[in-house]
Amino acid sequence: MIGRRTFLFGSLGAGLAACAPSPRREGFWSEGPSRRPMRWGIKHSLQVAPSDDELKLAKQLGLEYVHTWSSPPKYKELVARVEAAGLKMAKIGNNAVHNRPDLALGLPGRDERIAMFQDNLRALSAAGIRYQLYAHMATGTHNTGRAEVRGGALGRTFEEGKEPDLKTSTNRFVAERPYTEREMWEHWEYLAKRIAPVAEEAGVRIGIHPDDPPGLTLGNVPRCLFSSFEGYRRALEIADSPNVGIGLCCGTWLEGGERVGKDVLDMIEYFGRRKKLFIIHFRNVDGTLPRFRETFLNDGYYDMYRIIRKLAEVGFDGVLSADHVPSTTGSPRAGEAYTIGYIQALIERANEEVYY
């Protein structure tokens, strides 16, 4: 038998020994921190130029994927540069086929623009890129200004009824006459039937961005297609393609509130289970229409972890990226670095809770 004091000291010594760091094995510091592997295929990505410094930043932030905007002749060159840096290119956007009035409104030059769209899909495929974001907004994203959010950082604002701030909006177009909802649906069908077969042949998934802000008539154009659950459901039925789906901007959906018909979690559940959810833009806002401000992720009205967890539950395997991050003082990417870290923490928490 051992005495009580001997037992207590012996137990304490064993406990301290268990807590002590294990001897460093050869090459330990060069291996980096160990992390449980992902059990779902989310592609968390950072938008880059891509310059050498920005690719280094992506690596330093712990990312595996990046994305950018360019035009077809440069796609293979950009992919090679990204891969040489030890990263992967998640998607490449092309403004020549994004938010185009001729496509959305059937204006002169539409068929030439559709041919550009088709060629862009083929060029993406040739470079090994499988995702394209597309927005069908003839009048673009509307802002009415910028306002202070946390600590003096600046975020985009919108107030219904105010004129757009042309310095910060992508809008530069006002239709010459009012368009009807019937016309908008006809023009979408014309486009969808011509790009869907090429997307399937190329193996590229087209994620369609919501109208931002949703559900309004802006510049004489009604936003009736990609502003609600029912609008998306009908539009994707018209396209009738496994390669035409949703590029869900969470912030846009949160802006709409009750106007969009379904909560963002319902959208993810319904379309994610049907493998129609390809791209996620991740941002938060402080309220719903008729007015809102874009905020940092943990300052808006929605619990953004609920979105990440739902993406894990439906097995989302597309591209997720930070979107419209408020601008901060100091480094131009300070706010983005903060946001990336926040997203990564949410992803790791969902990974643990859903899959382990």
HELIX and SHEET records of a PDB file:
HELIX    1   1 ARG A    4  CYS A   19  1                                  16    
HELIX    2   2 PHE A   28  GLU A   31  1                                   4    
HELIX    3   3 ASP A   52  GLN A   60  1                                   9    
HELIX    4   4 PRO A   72  LYS A   74  5                                   3    
HELIX    5   5 TYR A   75  ALA A   84  1                                  10    
HELIX    6   6 ASN A   95  VAL A   97  5                                   3    
HELIX    7   7 PRO A  101  LEU A  105  1                                   5    
HELIX    8   8 ARG A  110  ALA A  126  1                                  17    
HELIX    9   9 ARG A  150  GLY A  152  5                                   3    
HELIX   10  10 GLU A  181  ALA A  202  1                                  22    
HELIX   11  11 PHE A  229  ALA A  239  1                                  11    
HELIX   12  12 CYS A  250  GLY A  256  1                                   7    
HELIX   13  13 GLY A  257  VAL A  260  5                                   4    
HELIX   14  14 VAL A  264  ARG A  273  1                                  10    
HELIX   15  15 MET A  304  GLU A  313  1                                  10    
HELIX   16  16 ALA A  334  TYR A  355  1                                  22    
SHEET    1   A 8 LYS A  88  GLY A  93  0                                        
SHEET    2   A 8 TYR A  65  TRP A  69  1                                        
SHEET    3   A 8 LYS A  43  GLN A  47  1                                        
SHEET    4   A 8 VAL A 319  ALA A 322  1                                        
SHEET    5   A 8 LEU A 277  PHE A 282  1                                        
SHEET    6   A 8 VAL A 244  CYS A 249  1                                        
SHEET    7   A 8 ARG A 205  HIS A 209  1                                        
SHEET    8   A 8 TYR A 131  ALA A 135  1                                        
SHEET    1   B 4 GLY A 145  GLU A 148  0                                        
SHEET    2   B 4 LEU A 154  GLU A 159 -1                                        
SHEET    3   B 4 ARG A 291  THR A 295 -1                                        
SHEET    4   B 4 ASN A 284  VAL A 285 -1                                        
SHEET    1   C 2 THR A 217  LEU A 218  0                                        
SHEET    2   C 2 VAL A 221  PRO A 222 -1                                        
END                                                                             
